Amino acid sequence: MSHASFDLRGIPLVLHLNGPLDVPALLGACAAVAARHPVLGRVRVRRVDSSSRRYPEVAAAEVTRPFDLDRGPLARFTLVALGPDRHRLIFTAHGRVFDGDSKDVLLRDLADAYFSRAALPALAPPYGERPQVDGAAAFWKERDRAPAELLLPGLRADPGGAGPGEIVEMVLGGAEFDGVAAAATALEATRFELLVAVLGVLLRRHGTTGSPLALDLGTRTGETRHHVGNFVAEVPFVPHPELDEDLPAYLRTVQAELRELYRFRHAPPRTTSRPVLLSYRRRASAPGFPGIGAGVEWTVFNGASRRALHVQAVDGDLSLTLGLRFNPTAIDHDDVARVAGYLRALLRVIAAEPHVKVADLPEPPHPEPDEELQ
């Protein structure tokens, strides 16, 4: 019996391989990666043929296929042959055994195994006892408060967890990306810190009076940086901007809170219930395969949502990809698209004037009267 679990659906990626691929060597590399990372358990590896026309259907079926949590497998490779020199390798793993940064590890190991045509060296087991962090219980108890009511245009309800999802995605590149990067530098902040602050401003300008936000924070250490696994802690984020303060002041508060969260992220609270979740990761470069052109789809959508709104940010050297995942039973696509457009507008204004006051930032757009009547 299959046990579909929306809250822990697959984390997919797709590797494009264009050129004279050694198929047996690649399938062997998939097996070598599975052997190097036993946390993945039994891994399915298979090859299928498809036309270019049918490929989107094949890919969608692979990345949205539910996992049997009792019997497994919890990870699968599917090599799709589109032609003699055109292949797509679709990898999907369950969220219990994989995370966003694991994508970089997996692809690096896959390229190494393909190049060497050999088994990969074993890794020391990454999992031990949960680290004891002095003061963690008191720290989280102080932040154990009910989240503020989430106010967003068109929001009908808070689904309260995971479920079926849709996505609104936007990519900031070129001058937009340069502006955001320059603003972060001017404010002496990282792009992640700035994004946390801007998301707080967006929620405040929509009328929330406290923080409804949680963050996914990585928990990798020097010992686990080469391991595939779920090294993420979801933690509540309490600070919320006031309309009468300027962005740099709120950003300092954000940075101070993040420093505290980093101290205690290895002993996170047992439960976190916030209607908005922000996940952020830096994107690695595509792996090298000798004699083959390789490209990676890093942000493949799996058809699921977490919380009322899940903002996923993938930060590259030249672009910032933002995916707003949402449950369509709680809010409509057009309303989330409006939120995404407002987020983009805030980033543009802040890029032009990093020291702006929160109250001077543009108000969120309101639906046209005929939209409200529909």
N, C-alpha and C positions, 0 to 999 in steps of 0.2 A: 504494500500500500504506500502511495506517495504522500508525503507530508509537506505540502507547500507552506512556507513560512515567509510572509511578506516582510517581516522586520529583519530577516536575515537572508534576503535573496542574494543572488550571485553578484560578485564584483567582476565585471568583464573588461577585457581589452582585446584589441584586434591588431595583429601584426601583418602589414602588407609586405609581401616579398615578390619582387619583380625581377626575373632573371633566371638563369639555369640552376634551379634549386635541386640539391641532392635530397630527394624526399626521404629515403631510408635514414640518412644521417640526421635529418631534422626530427623524424619520429623517434629516433634513438636519443636525440638531445632532450626531447620532452620526457622520455623515461628517465634520463639521467637527472633532470631537474626534480622529478618526483622522488627519486631515491635520495637526493641531497636534502630534501625538505620533508621529513617523515610526518610533520604536522599536517600535511595535506592528505595523509592517509592513502587509501587506494585511489589512484588517478586513472580516469578513462582517457585513452588516446586512440583517436580514430581518424580515418581519411575518407572524405566524400568528394564526389564530383558535382559541379553545378555550372550552369550557364550564368553569364553576367546578369541576365534579366531576372533569374530566380534567386540570385545571391542575397539580396536584401531580406527575402522571406526566410532563407536558410539561417542567416545571421540572427535575425530577430528571434527565431525559434530557439536558437542555442543560448542566447544571452538571457532569455526570459524563462527558460525551462526550470521548473522547481526542483529542489533537491530532496531526496529521501533522507531525512535527518537520522533515521535509525540504521539504515543499511548502507548509505553512501552510494556512489563516491561523492565527496565534497569538492572535487576539482576535476575539470575536464579540458582536454585539448581537442579541438576539431580542426583538421587541416582541410581547407576547401580548395580544390583545384578548379580554377576558372579557365585554364588553358595551359599549354606546355610550359610557359614561363610566367604564369600569373597565379599566385597563391595567396590565400588569406588564412592565417592561423588565429582561430578564435579560442581564447582562454577565458574560462569562467570558474571562479572559486567561491565557496560559501563564505559569508562574512565572519564565521567563527574561526576560520583558518587563514584569513587573508585581509589585507587592508590596502589603502592607496599606495603607500610607499613600497609595499611588497611587489608592486608592478615593476618598479625599477630593478629590484633584486632578481625577480624571475627572468626578466628579459636579458639582463646581464649574464646570468648563469646559462640561459638558453644559448646565447651567442657563443659563450666560452665552450660549451659542450659541442655545439655544431662545428666550431672551428677545430677543436682538438680531436673530435671523433672518439672521445674517451669518457669514462666515468668521471664525475666531479668529486673532489675531495670531500670527505664527511665533515660535518660541522658538530661542534659541541652542543649538547642539548641546551636550548635557550631558556627553558622554563624551569624555574625552581619555586621556592616558597615566595609567596607574595611579600614584597619588601615592607618592612616596618618603618613607618615615617613618623617620628615623634611629633605630636601635636596635630595629627591629621584629623582625628575624631572631633576635636574642639574646633578646628578650622572649618570643617564642613558643617558642623552643627550651627555655627554662626551664620552660615549662608543657606541653611535649610529653612527657606521661607517660600510661601506660595508664589508662583510666578505671576507677573502682572497680566491682566487680560490683554490678549492680542487683538489689536484693532487694525484691520486692513480692508481695503475696498472690496466689497462682495463676499467677505468671509462669513459663512453661514454657521460654522461650528468648528471646534477643535477636535480632530479625529483622535487625538490622544496617544497616537503611536504610529505603527507602520501599517501600510495598506497599499492598494493599487495607486499608481502614480502617473503623472504626466510631467513634462519639463518645458521650461522656457529657457533657452540658452542664448547667451550673447558673448561675443569676443571683443575685447578691447585691444586694438593693435595700433601700430603706427603712432600718429601724434597723440591719440587718446592714451595709449599705454605710456608713452614718454611723459605726458603731463602728470599722470598718476605717480609714476616713479619719481619725477622731479619734486612733486608735492611731498611725498614721503621723505625724501632727502631733506627738503627745506624744513620739515617739521621734526627732523631727527628721529624718524620712526621707520620701522620696516613696513613693507607693503601689507603684510598681514595685520600689523597693529593698526594701520590706517583703515583697512577694510573693516575691522571690528568696530572702530569708532564710527565709520560712515554708516554701517548697518544699524548701530545704536541710534544715530541721528535719524535715519529713515524711520525707524520704529517710533521714535519720539514725535516726529513731525506728523505721523499718522494718528497720534493721540494717545499712545500708551504712556502711562504715568510711572512705570517701573520696568524692570528688565524682564522680557519673556524669552531671553536668549540662553542657549547652551552652546558650548564649543567642543569640537573634537580635537583633542590634543594628543600628539604622538608620545609614546612612552618608550621608544627605542633607546638603548644604551650602547656603549661601545661594544659590549658583548653580543648584542642582538642586531647590530646594524647590517649584518650579512644574512639575516634570517627572514624567511617568509613567515607570516603569522598575523595575528590580530594584535597589534601594538598601539591601540588607541584607547583613550579614556574620554568619556563624555562627562563634562563638568559644567555646572551652572555658572553663568557670568552675571554678576550682580550690578556693577555700575551702570548708570543710565544718565544721559545728558540732561541738563536743564536748558531751557530756552534762552536764559540770560547769560550763559557762559559762552566763551569762544571755543572754537574747535581745538586749538592747541591745549587749552586747559583741560578739556575733557580727554584729549589724547594722553596727557600725562597721567590722568586717573586710570585710563585703560592700560597703560604700560605698567603702572604700579600693581594693578590687580593681576595682570598676566604674570608678573614676576612671582607673585604669591601662588598663583595656580600652578606654575611650573614646579614649585617646591613640593607640592602635594599631589601632583598628577599620577605618581606611581602608586598612590593609595587613594583612589578616587572614591566618591560616595557610592553607595550600593545602588541607589536609584537616582535618576535625574529626570525630572518631568518639566520640560520647557517646550512651548509650542513652536519655537524657531530654533533651528540648529545650523551652525556654520562649520563647514569642514574646509580645510585649506591644506594644500601641499604644493611644494615646488616640483616642477616637472623636469625630469632628466632628459638628456638627448636620446635620440633613437639609437639602439645598439647597432654595431657594425657586423654585417655578414659578408664575408669575402666574395667579391664578384657579383653581389646581388644588391639591388636597390631596396632599402628597408625603410618603412615608415610605420608610425604607430598611431592608432586611434586611442587616446588616453581616456576619453570621457564618454565611453559608450553607455547609453542609458539602459537600465535593466527593467524598466517598467514598474518600479516600486517607489514609494515615498516613505519618508520618516518625518513624523511630526506634521503640523499644519503646513510648514514651509521649511524646506531644507536647502540652504544655499551652499553649493559646492564650488570652490574656487581652485583652479589649477593655474599656477603662476609659472610662466616660462620666461626665457630671457628677452623675448620680444613681444609677448602678448599675455593677457590675462583672460582666461575663460571662466565665465560665471554661469553655472547652471542652477536655476531655481526649480527645484522639484516640489511637487504639491499633490495633494489628494483631490481629485476632481469632485468628490462628493462633498468637499468642504468649501471649495473656492473654484471659480471658473478660470479657464485659460486666459481670457481677455483681461481679467482682473490681475492675474499674476504678471501678464505682459505689461500692464500698466505699472505695477510695482517695479519690474525690471527696468522699464524706461525711466522711472523716477530715480532709481539707484544710479543709472548711467548719468542722468542730469546732475545729481549731487556730486559725482566724481568729477564731472567736467567743471563745475563751479569751483570746487575745492582745488582742482589743478590750476585754475586761473588765479584764485585767491586763497592760499592755504590757511591764512590767519582769520578767516571769516567767522563771524558770530553765528551760533546755531540759529538764532531768530532771524538772521538775514539770509539764510539759505532759502531757496524757493520752496513754496508749499507743494505738497503732492497734487498731481492733477486729479480733477474730479470728473466722473463720467458725465457725458452729455445728457440733457434731460430725456431724450428719446431712448438712450441706453438704460436709464433708470426705470423706464416704464416697461421694458421688455421682460 
